[in-house]
């Protein structure tokens, strides 16, 4: 159990805050409280939507992609517009700005990922270059390393898109960038999932910050609820319900354990070598 250990002033010290979000809901779920605190402090957190581009209209959807659409209650023509509308609603609550990168969700990248086992498994060998493409897509060379912090997922749960975003974050950190890794929710709710992931990556990681988000907890939950197309699907992965009360309860219990009695979000970084 950790205790909140970073002041709002220290949290907001960098001028620019860029959150690498594999999908449209990941920042609200995993670190929406931190983003809201930054916005309250006068910063403009940027949510970099990595895998949010439209499906290729010339490529038929796989049966797996079509089944995902049915679960979300959206058809192919609606899905990106619908998800961007959800992102805009969540951003209005948190005070974030969305930036869209030109990459497609794994379910739209041909026949590489055709089941949940594929989606939460091994990254396809022919996509080994994607982290470099993500870094290039961020246009990071224009940022001052001294005044910019990036946030990347730990890839708890092992979704292939989260693994690619994590790998991009590692490349940035090893190039001297200030990178904090957030714990992917709701996947981190599974017992031992965070510890297993840290052991799996084979890198020395240390806690960078434990951020008290009690003052913005309601904003975090409200932002999560702005993604109605996703809630039943993603919370089913951790055997949790998708009502506001159920989501609040399971996330609050986890966050309160992290914060030693107060709701908190925890971040990691590469330990100095």
C-alpha positions as a Markdown table, in Angstrom:
| # | Residue | x | y | z |
|---|---|---|---|---|
| 1 | Unk | 0.0 | 0.0 | 0.0 |
| 2 | Unk | 1.3 | 3.4 | -1.0 |
| 3 | Unk | 0.4 | 6.9 | 0.1 |
| 4 | Unk | -0.2 | 9.9 | -2.0 |
| 5 | Unk | 3.3 | 11.5 | -2.4 |
| 6 | Unk | 3.1 | 14.2 | -5.0 |
| 7 | Unk | 1.8 | 17.7 | -4.6 |
| 8 | Unk | -0.4 | 19.3 | -7.2 |
| 9 | Unk | 2.4 | 21.9 | -7.8 |
| 10 | Unk | 4.9 | 19.2 | -8.5 |
| 11 | Unk | 2.5 | 17.3 | -10.7 |
| 12 | Unk | 1.8 | 20.4 | -12.8 |
| 13 | Unk | 5.4 | 21.6 | -12.9 |
| 14 | Unk | 5.9 | 20.7 | -16.6 |
| 15 | Unk | 4.3 | 23.0 | -19.0 |
| 16 | Unk | 3.1 | 20.3 | -21.3 |
| 17 | Unk | 1.4 | 17.0 | -20.5 |
| 18 | Unk | 0.8 | 14.4 | -23.2 |
| 19 | Unk | -1.2 | 11.3 | -22.4 |
| 20 | Unk | -0.6 | 8.3 | -24.8 |
| 21 | Unk | -4.1 | 6.7 | -25.1 |
| 22 | Unk | -4.3 | 3.5 | -27.0 |
| 23 | Unk | -8.1 | 3.8 | -27.3 |
| 24 | Unk | -10.8 | 6.3 | -26.7 |
| 25 | Unk | -11.5 | 5.5 | -23.0 |
| 26 | Unk | -8.1 | 4.7 | -21.6 |
| 27 | Unk | -7.1 | 8.0 | -20.0 |
| 28 | Unk | -10.5 | 8.6 | -18.3 |
| 29 | Unk | -10.3 | 5.0 | -16.9 |
| 30 | Unk | -6.7 | 4.9 | -15.9 |
| 31 | Unk | -5.6 | 8.4 | -15.0 |
| 32 | Unk | -8.6 | 10.7 | -15.5 |
| 33 | Unk | -8.2 | 12.1 | -12.0 |
| 34 | Unk | -4.6 | 13.2 | -12.7 |
| 35 | Unk | -5.7 | 14.8 | -16.0 |
| 36 | Unk | -8.5 | 16.7 | -14.2 |
| 37 | Unk | -6.1 | 17.9 | -11.6 |
| 38 | Unk | -3.7 | 19.2 | -14.3 |
| 39 | Unk | -6.6 | 21.0 | -16.0 |
| 40 | Unk | -7.6 | 22.6 | -12.7 |
| 41 | Unk | -4.1 | 23.8 | -12.3 |
| 42 | Unk | -4.2 | 25.7 | -15.6 |
| 43 | Unk | -2.6 | 23.1 | -17.8 |
| 44 | Unk | -4.2 | 21.6 | -21.0 |
| 45 | Unk | -3.6 | 17.9 | -20.9 |
| 46 | Unk | -3.4 | 16.4 | -24.4 |
| 47 | Unk | -4.9 | 13.0 | -25.0 |
| 48 | Unk | -3.0 | 11.4 | -27.9 |
| 49 | Unk | -5.5 | 8.9 | -29.4 |
| 50 | Unk | -3.1 | 6.5 | -31.0 |
| 51 | Unk | -5.4 | 3.7 | -32.4 |
| 52 | Unk | -8.5 | 5.8 | -33.2 |
| 53 | Unk | -8.5 | 6.2 | -37.0 |
| 54 | Unk | -11.3 | 5.0 | -39.2 |
| 55 | Unk | -11.3 | 1.5 | -40.6 |
| 56 | Unk | -10.1 | 1.1 | -44.2 |
| 57 | Unk | -13.3 | 1.4 | -46.3 |
| 58 | Unk | -11.7 | -0.8 | -48.9 |
| 59 | Unk | -11.1 | -3.6 | -46.5 |
| 60 | Unk | -14.0 | -5.8 | -45.3 |
| 61 | Unk | -14.5 | -6.0 | -41.5 |
| 62 | Unk | -13.5 | -9.3 | -40.0 |
| 63 | Unk | -16.2 | -11.3 | -38.2 |
| 64 | Unk | -14.4 | -10.4 | -34.9 |
| 65 | Unk | -14.5 | -6.7 | -35.7 |
| 66 | Unk | -18.2 | -6.9 | -36.6 |
| 67 | Unk | -19.0 | -8.8 | -33.4 |
| 68 | Unk | -17.2 | -6.0 | -31.4 |
| 69 | Unk | -19.3 | -3.4 | -33.2 |
| 70 | Unk | -22.5 | -5.3 | -32.2 |
| 71 | Unk | -21.4 | -5.4 | -28.6 |
| 72 | Unk | -20.9 | -1.6 | -28.7 |
| 73 | Unk | -24.2 | -1.0 | -30.3 |
| 74 | Unk | -22.6 | 0.8 | -33.3 |
| 75 | Unk | -22.3 | -0.1 | -36.9 |
| 76 | Unk | -19.2 | 0.5 | -39.1 |
| 77 | Unk | -20.4 | 3.8 | -40.3 |
| 78 | Unk | -21.0 | 5.1 | -36.8 |
| 79 | Unk | -18.2 | 3.6 | -34.8 |
| 80 | Unk | -15.5 | 6.3 | -35.1 |
| 81 | Unk | -17.9 | 9.2 | -35.0 |
| 82 | Unk | -19.6 | 7.7 | -32.0 |
| 83 | Unk | -16.4 | 7.1 | -30.1 |
| 84 | Unk | -15.1 | 10.5 | -30.9 |
| 85 | Unk | -18.3 | 12.0 | -29.6 |
| 86 | Unk | -17.8 | 10.0 | -26.4 |
| 87 | Unk | -14.2 | 11.3 | -26.2 |
| 88 | Unk | -15.4 | 14.9 | -26.6 |
| 89 | Unk | -17.9 | 14.5 | -23.8 |
| 90 | Unk | -15.3 | 13.0 | -21.5 |
| 91 | Unk | -12.8 | 15.7 | -22.4 |
| 92 | Unk | -15.3 | 18.4 | -21.6 |
| 93 | Unk | -15.6 | 16.9 | -18.1 |
| 94 | Unk | -11.8 | 16.4 | -17.5 |
| 95 | Unk | -10.6 | 19.5 | -19.3 |
| 96 | Unk | -8.5 | 17.6 | -21.8 |
| 97 | Unk | -7.9 | 18.1 | -25.6 |
| 98 | Unk | -7.9 | 15.2 | -28.0 |
| 99 | Unk | -5.3 | 14.7 | -30.7 |
| 100 | Unk | -5.8 | 12.0 | -33.2 |
| 101 | Unk | -2.9 | 9.9 | -34.6 |
| 102 | Unk | -3.3 | 8.1 | -37.9 |
| 103 | Unk | -3.3 | 4.5 | -36.6 |
| 104 | Unk | -6.1 | 1.9 | -36.6 |
| 105 | Unk | -7.4 | -0.2 | -33.8 |
| 106 | Unk | -6.0 | -3.8 | -33.8 |
| 107 | Unk | -9.4 | -5.2 | -34.8 |
| 108 | Unk | -9.1 | -3.1 | -38.1 |
| 109 | Unk | -5.6 | -4.2 | -39.0 |
| 110 | Unk | -6.4 | -7.1 | -41.3 |
| 111 | Unk | -6.5 | -10.7 | -40.0 |
| 112 | Unk | -3.8 | -10.4 | -37.4 |
| 113 | Unk | -6.2 | -10.3 | -34.4 |
| 114 | Unk | -9.3 | -12.4 | -34.7 |
| 115 | Unk | -10.3 | -13.2 | -31.1 |
| 116 | Unk | -9.9 | -12.0 | -27.6 |
| 117 | Unk | -7.0 | -14.4 | -27.2 |
| 118 | Unk | -5.3 | -12.7 | -30.1 |
| 119 | Unk | -6.2 | -9.2 | -28.8 |
| 120 | Unk | -4.7 | -9.9 | -25.4 |
| 121 | Unk | -1.8 | -12.0 | -26.6 |
| 122 | Unk | 1.4 | -11.6 | -28.6 |
| 123 | Unk | 2.0 | -8.6 | -30.8 |
| 124 | Unk | 2.1 | -9.7 | -34.5 |
| 125 | Unk | 5.7 | -10.0 | -35.6 |
| 126 | Unk | 5.1 | -7.9 | -38.7 |
| 127 | Unk | 4.1 | -5.0 | -36.4 |
| 128 | Unk | 7.4 | -4.7 | -34.7 |
| 129 | Unk | 8.0 | -1.3 | -36.2 |
| 130 | Unk | 4.8 | 0.3 | -34.9 |
| 131 | Unk | 6.3 | 1.8 | -31.7 |
| 132 | Unk | 8.8 | 3.8 | -33.9 |
| 133 | Unk | 5.9 | 4.9 | -36.1 |
| 134 | Unk | 3.9 | 6.1 | -33.0 |
| 135 | Unk | 6.9 | 8.1 | -31.7 |
| 136 | Unk | 7.3 | 9.7 | -35.1 |
| 137 | Unk | 3.5 | 10.4 | -35.2 |
| 138 | Unk | 3.8 | 12.3 | -31.9 |
| 139 | Unk | 6.2 | 14.8 | -33.5 |
| 140 | Unk | 8.1 | 14.7 | -30.3 |
| 141 | Unk | 11.2 | 16.5 | -31.6 |
| 142 | Unk | 9.4 | 19.8 | -31.3 |
| 143 | Unk | 8.9 | 19.3 | -27.5 |
| 144 | Unk | 11.3 | 20.6 | -24.9 |
| 145 | Unk | 12.3 | 17.6 | -22.8 |
| 146 | Unk | 12.7 | 19.8 | -19.7 |
| 147 | Unk | 9.1 | 21.1 | -19.9 |
| 148 | Unk | 7.1 | 18.1 | -21.2 |
| 149 | Unk | 5.9 | 15.0 | -19.5 |
| 150 | Unk | 4.5 | 12.0 | -21.3 |
| 151 | Unk | 2.2 | 9.4 | -19.9 |
| 152 | Unk | 2.1 | 5.9 | -21.4 |
| 153 | Unk | 0.3 | 2.6 | -20.4 |
| 154 | Unk | 2.0 | -0.2 | -18.6 |
| 155 | Unk | 0.0 | -2.5 | -20.7 |
| 156 | Unk | -1.5 | -4.4 | -17.8 |
| 157 | Unk | -3.9 | -6.8 | -19.4 |
| 158 | Unk | -1.6 | -7.2 | -22.4 |
| 159 | Unk | -3.9 | -5.8 | -25.0 |
| 160 | Unk | -1.7 | -5.6 | -28.1 |
| 161 | Unk | -2.4 | -1.9 | -28.7 |
| 162 | Unk | -1.5 | -1.1 | -25.1 |
| 163 | Unk | 1.7 | -3.2 | -25.6 |
| 164 | Unk | 2.6 | -1.1 | -28.6 |
| 165 | Unk | 2.0 | 2.2 | -26.7 |
| 166 | Unk | 4.1 | 0.9 | -23.8 |
| 167 | Unk | 6.9 | 0.1 | -26.2 |
| 168 | Unk | 6.7 | 3.6 | -27.6 |
| 169 | Unk | 6.8 | 5.0 | -24.1 |
| 170 | Unk | 10.0 | 3.0 | -23.4 |
| 171 | Unk | 11.6 | 4.3 | -26.5 |
| 172 | Unk | 10.8 | 7.8 | -25.4 |
| 173 | Unk | 12.1 | 7.3 | -21.9 |
| 174 | Unk | 15.3 | 5.7 | -23.2 |
| 175 | Unk | 15.8 | 8.8 | -25.4 |
| 176 | Unk | 15.8 | 11.0 | -22.3 |
| 177 | Unk | 12.1 | 11.9 | -22.1 |
| 178 | Unk | 10.2 | 12.3 | -18.9 |
| 179 | Unk | 7.7 | 9.3 | -19.1 |
| 180 | Unk | 5.3 | 8.2 | -16.4 |
| 181 | Unk | 3.6 | 4.8 | -16.9 |
| 182 | Unk | 0.0 | 4.6 | -15.8 |
| 183 | Unk | -1.8 | 1.4 | -14.5 |
| 184 | Unk | -4.3 | 0.3 | -17.2 |
| 185 | Unk | -7.8 | 0.1 | -15.7 |
| 186 | Unk | -9.9 | -1.9 | -15.4 |
| 187 | Unk | -7.3 | -4.6 | -16.1 |
| 188 | Unk | -5.3 | -3.7 | -13.0 |
| 189 | Unk | -8.3 | -4.6 | -10.9 |
| 190 | Unk | -7.4 | -8.3 | -11.4 |
| 191 | Unk | -5.4 | -9.6 | -8.4 |
| 192 | Unk | -1.7 | -9.5 | -9.1 |
| 193 | Unk | -2.0 | -8.1 | -12.6 |
| 194 | Unk | 0.2 | -5.1 | -12.0 |
| 195 | Unk | 2.9 | -7.2 | -10.4 |
| 196 | Unk | 2.8 | -9.8 | -13.1 |
| 197 | Unk | 3.1 | -7.2 | -15.8 |
| 198 | Unk | 6.1 | -5.5 | -14.1 |
| 199 | Unk | 7.8 | -8.8 | -13.8 |
| 200 | Unk | 7.0 | -9.7 | -17.4 |
| 201 | Unk | 8.5 | -6.6 | -19.0 |
| 202 | Unk | 11.9 | -7.4 | -17.5 |
| 203 | Unk | 12.8 | -3.8 | -16.9 |
| 204 | Unk | 13.6 | -2.0 | -13.6 |
| 205 | Unk | 10.6 | 0.1 | -12.8 |
| 206 | Unk | 10.0 | 2.3 | -9.7 |
| 207 | Unk | 7.0 | 4.3 | -8.5 |
| 208 | Unk | 7.2 | 7.8 | -9.9 |
| 209 | Unk | 4.1 | 9.2 | -8.1 |
| 210 | Unk | 1.0 | 8.4 | -6.2 |
| 211 | Unk | -1.5 | 11.2 | -7.0 |
| 212 | Unk | -4.3 | 12.0 | -4.6 |
| 213 | Unk | -7.4 | 12.3 | -6.8 |
| 214 | Unk | -10.1 | 12.5 | -4.1 |
| 215 | Unk | -11.0 | 16.1 | -5.0 |
| 216 | Unk | -11.7 | 15.1 | -8.6 |
| 217 | Unk | -13.1 | 11.6 | -8.1 |
| 218 | Unk | -16.6 | 12.5 | -9.3 |
| 219 | Unk | -15.2 | 14.1 | -12.5 |
| 220 | Unk | -13.2 | 10.9 | -13.1 |
| 221 | Unk | -16.3 | 8.7 | -12.8 |
| 222 | Unk | -18.5 | 11.1 | -14.8 |
| 223 | Unk | -15.9 | 11.0 | -17.6 |
| 224 | Unk | -15.8 | 7.2 | -17.6 |
| 225 | Unk | -19.6 | 7.1 | -17.8 |
| 226 | Unk | -19.3 | 9.3 | -21.0 |
| 227 | Unk | -18.3 | 6.1 | -22.9 |
| 228 | Unk | -21.5 | 4.1 | -22.7 |
| 229 | Unk | -20.7 | 2.0 | -25.8 |
| 230 | Unk | -17.7 | 0.5 | -24.0 |
| 231 | Unk | -18.5 | -0.1 | -20.4 |
| 232 | Unk | -20.2 | -3.4 | -20.6 |
| 233 | Unk | -17.4 | -4.9 | -22.7 |
| 234 | Unk | -14.4 | -3.6 | -20.8 |
| 235 | Unk | -15.7 | -4.2 | -17.3 |
| 236 | Unk | -16.7 | -7.8 | -18.3 |
| 237 | Unk | -13.0 | -8.5 | -18.7 |
| 238 | Unk | -12.7 | -8.1 | -14.9 |
| 239 | Unk | -16.1 | -9.6 | -14.0 |
| 240 | Unk | -17.5 | -6.3 | -12.8 |
| 241 | Unk | -20.8 | -4.6 | -13.6 |
| 242 | Unk | -21.1 | -1.5 | -15.7 |
| 243 | Unk | -23.5 | 0.7 | -13.8 |
| 244 | Unk | -22.2 | 3.9 | -12.3 |
| 245 | Unk | -22.5 | 2.5 | -8.8 |
| 246 | Unk | -20.7 | -0.7 | -9.7 |
| 247 | Unk | -17.9 | 1.1 | -11.6 |
| 248 | Unk | -17.5 | 3.6 | -8.8 |
| 249 | Unk | -17.3 | 0.9 | -6.2 |
| 250 | Unk | -14.6 | -1.3 | -7.8 |
| 251 | Unk | -12.4 | 1.6 | -9.0 |
| 252 | Unk | -12.7 | 3.4 | -5.6 |
| 253 | Unk | -11.7 | 0.3 | -3.7 |
| 254 | Unk | -8.6 | -0.1 | -5.9 |
| 255 | Unk | -7.7 | 3.6 | -5.8 |
| 256 | Unk | -8.1 | 3.7 | -2.1 |
| 257 | Unk | -5.7 | 0.8 | -1.6 |
| 258 | Unk | -3.2 | 2.6 | -3.7 |
| 259 | Unk | -3.6 | 5.9 | -1.7 |
| 260 | Unk | -3.4 | 4.4 | 1.7 |
| 261 | Unk | -7.0 | 5.3 | 2.5 |
| 262 | Unk | -7.7 | 8.1 | -0.1 |
| 263 | Unk | -8.4 | 7.5 | -3.8 |
| 264 | Unk | -5.2 | 7.8 | -5.8 |
| 265 | Unk | -3.7 | 7.0 | -9.2 |
| 266 | Unk | -0.2 | 5.5 | -9.3 |
| 267 | Unk | 2.5 | 6.0 | -11.9 |
| 268 | Unk | 5.7 | 4.2 | -12.6 |
| 269 | Unk | 8.9 | 5.1 | -14.4 |
| 270 | Unk | 12.1 | 3.4 | -15.6 |
| 271 | Unk | 14.5 | 3.2 | -12.7 |
| 272 | Unk | 17.9 | 4.9 | -13.3 |
| 273 | Unk | 20.4 | 2.3 | -14.7 |
